[in-house]
Amino acid sequence: MIAGWCYDSVSSSGCRQPPGTCKLRHDITKCSCGLVLYTYSYESHIHGRRHQQIFAGIQPPVSRRRTGARTKQQCPHCRPSREYRENELQAHIATHTVQERLQTALEDAQRDKYGIVVSGPEGIDFGIIDEAKQQSAMVVALVQRTNQDDTAVPISLTKCRMLSSQRQDEPGDKFSVTVAPTSRFIRSGQPHKIFITFHPSYAGRFEDTLELVFFDISQRRRFVIQRKVCATVGDLADHKQLAPKALYTQRKCRNIELDGPIKHSLRPPTWTPTKWVSKLPQFDIPQKLVSTLYTPEGYLKKSALQDVKQFLPSSFTTPTYAQHFQTLVYLEEQQMKLDLDDYSMENVEIKAKYPRYELQVEGLSEGRPSVVVGDFILIRPVGQPDKTWFEGRVHSVAMRHVSLRLSDDFNTYRGTKFDVRFVLNRLSFRRMHRALVNKNDPARLLFPGPEHLTMARPVTSAMLEEIAPLNRDIGRNREQLETVAAIVHQQRGSVPFIVFGPPGTGKTVTIVEAIEQLLKRDPNSRILACTPNNSAADLIAQKLMHLGPTDVFRLNSMTRKLGDLPKTLRKFSLTNDNEVFAMPALERVLKYRVVVSTCISAGALPDLGVKLGHFTCIFIDEAGQGKEPEIMIPIKGLANKHTNVVLAGDLKQLGPIVHSRLARDLGLKESYLARLMQRPCYGLSPWDGGVSGGLGVTIMQLVKNFRSHPDILAFPNEKFYGNQLQACGDPLLTKSLETTDELPTKRFPIVFHSVVGRDQRESSSPSFFNISEATLVKKYCASLIAKKGIRAEHIAVITPYHAQRMKILDLFHRDAKLSDIRVGSVEEFQGQERRIIIMSTVRSNAEFITSDIRRTLGFVASPHRFNVAVTRAQALLVVIGNSDVLALDPLWRSFMNYIHIKGGWRGHRISWDPKANVDDFAEGVRSKAAGDAEETMARLKALIVSVGEGGDAIPLADSDADEIDGGLGDGLVLREED
Ligand SMILES: Nc1ncnc2c1ncn2[C@@H]1O[C@H](COP(=O)(O)OP(=O)(O)OP(=O)(O)O)[C@@H](O)[C@H]1O
């Protein structure tokens, strides 16, 4: 008679509480007699049995409404009072988060109920509507009655509306709804047709909810059935080309234990043999550190922050410097090792391509996991009793697979399935340790103070006059010239000199000039120029190319892909016949006057035999971006007591990336540049012997921006640099696109194009893409490149997600004119500039926009990343994104306000008052979050009253029914039947 009504199956309704612990009814089901029964977890089965006895054989009830009296079949246990329901609701609210409760209620609202079936249970999708056609589209949803005797139990459709029509800030002008027939009552065999019409006006994704309110007269209950409605307006061909090939499923982390012996095999890739003069020590992570701080499962213990103190020195001074940073480097390595273990694979196949083996690795192109040539991968045939792991060496890395060499005994396992573990490449960590433990004249480099400044003098006009600038621009700017003069006149063995300045102030150009001046003045000078990343190192090498390949060498890691090196730099690098980078012999290195490399690659130089002090001056550009131990690879690894060090950077741009939370908390996130700048001798007040100011002697600040249009500079200048920056760029360049058609307001060269797209993911990649934004990026690029004088190298596209990068490149490859446009992340563009920058911010999740989303918004999460991204453009900046999502962040909100007020807005209209004050960032976000929560709760309560929570509809009390009859004012109210 009754299906499942007296079971204590609380969890089956989707409640997150363990079965039996939640105090609210979750399993509400119907007796065949037509009554609604409730199962209360705390009333156990007794109520059910009693109910069964009471109701056995009873006929369906007649309408209470008509008789005006409660039928005697009504079970008092099944009819909790309003007060009782309120109490339960409160108890439930106390044990569930707002999101959980709302989710449960929304899922419930979308279920068909009481024999009423609405088409489109998964949602009503208009599909992709061609933007070019601009035609209205219509879909028809059916409402049908299936299993009820409609004469005895009439159900009427009392309201039909789109929810957006209820929101004041978003007039429901996109979707509209009509119903046929216009009768209130739903009868079997006579479906009601709901006509939903969509009127596209601009590209993007449009979402709404169709809400149908029914009234069951016999049970005196109101209930709601909702359907999500969506439409996407855009380029049909792009959507077809970029649509996800496979549905996104979260990749399961598999941590396969290393529980068997490892069979090593020496099968290095086709590298040119290098004459290493010394062997890099291992610097293995101390086992004690791991066992003290981590659980056997690899989680950080709760006591780790306390326990780590035993591995750290009690003070941070020159003698304890190495121990302090070595501990942090061990922590970082351990975390990266654990992260990599999550990429282990079970039961996979390996293709034999003798003498190599091919292993498919999902996510390889995104660096998940990151594998480079020369890495080791452990492979074990499944089901072997001895559990031996075979060590494979990576010989090449493609988009989706790696090619490995293994030992000959591995051949016997052909056709078998394998378990795979990736092995962290430890080279960079070992190089950091080796540099840290070097004991070469460290105090002036690590903790510079007034005692190291005895020979320091400010730059005099005589010193300035002595400089004949090779770059005439430098000659015209006194600050840069002074900086060059200060560097050139530094005594041998001075404290590090800092060139500090916001974006585009010419730091790189200045240090390049200083390098050339040093070379010119002293034929014996030898320069090492390093940066934390390859693209910034390429930039410096390109600026020095005119010195010729006999003097300048671009040292590349043997694992770098040749294709990533700018073609112009090939003759400044060393490759072997297999097009793989090679290490030069010591004699060759010693001949070069300038070596340019990343900080990590500079760690190869001591192993090649380069002695401490060989380089007279070591320059580090973008110094704020590297971790201190990484920056120490060239500094402590190669400087002696005579070597000078010059750092250039900006603390408001990208900082070091640190994976270990513990290492971050202990200071690894602070760069060497940031730490030095806190020391008194680097104070930005004029030179006073280094007691509290060093301007002009130990540090120079550049404030003239030569890169960007004044309007592009204005916002970051105000937000990050206290309006200290002066826009001094060449107007011929910075104002060259002031009248381009793309601008909504001429002479204001910034566009914010708001588009409500959809952020999607595919297969196992956690990276997001947004087709609507990719289409817009393509359109802007195509229209700009069609203009006279604009070429692919003038444009760059910045996007925070790898998947979006790949989708945009996919579109660009279809058009020869666009295929050379560079698309990359903010990190790749730090230090670079382009005439036109187009940004795609990707995230567009319109549902549940609460504070938790802020963590994953890419650009939004980091003001530093935002600053770097918007300061790359010289003449035109186009930002494409979902304004409603970005507005969650006060910084973005004020940026969008700035653009809107200046007339640079396009697309989806702004949904807030751009003139409202957003100065108080934190307060704004807090009140938004609180507002969201309140709105969410209001929606939740409304739904709970009408549809019940976690179950079926709750019968209304008599007063409820009266309220409903008199109160169906909003939405489409249907005509009473005659
Ligand atoms: N004195 C100058 N006169 C004219 N243009 C200059 C001058 N100095 C630098 N520039 C130009 O300004 C632009 C920015 O210079 P550069 O890349 O050196 O700045 P940066 O401070 O290193 O920037 P970022 O912090 O973004 O790396 C370049 O196009 C450069 O040629």
The ligand as an ORCA input file, in Angstrom:
! r2SCAN-3c Opt
* xyz 0 1
  N      63.512     57.420    -21.069
  C      62.629     56.848    -21.863
  N      62.080     57.543    -22.879
  C      61.170     56.972    -23.670
  N      60.757     55.692    -23.550
  C      61.293     54.951    -22.570
  C      62.241     55.483    -21.670
  N      62.557     54.515    -20.777
  C      61.836     53.425    -21.111
  N      61.081     53.685    -22.190
  C      60.122     52.781    -22.814
  O      59.103     52.479    -21.852
  C      58.656     51.178    -22.010
  C      58.745     50.436    -20.681
  O      60.084     50.213    -20.330
  P      60.545     48.943    -19.471
  O      59.996     47.700    -20.034
  O      62.002     49.033    -19.300
  O      59.782     49.275    -18.126
  P      59.759     48.415    -16.800
  O      59.821     49.395    -15.692
  O      60.809     47.362    -16.825
  O      58.298     47.786    -16.882
  P      57.694     46.520    -16.079
  O      57.710     46.877    -14.627
  O      56.345     46.409    -16.624
  O      58.602     45.380    -16.397
  C      59.497     50.557    -23.085
  O      58.797     50.626    -24.301
  C      60.717     51.440    -23.145
  O      61.300     51.442    -24.421
*
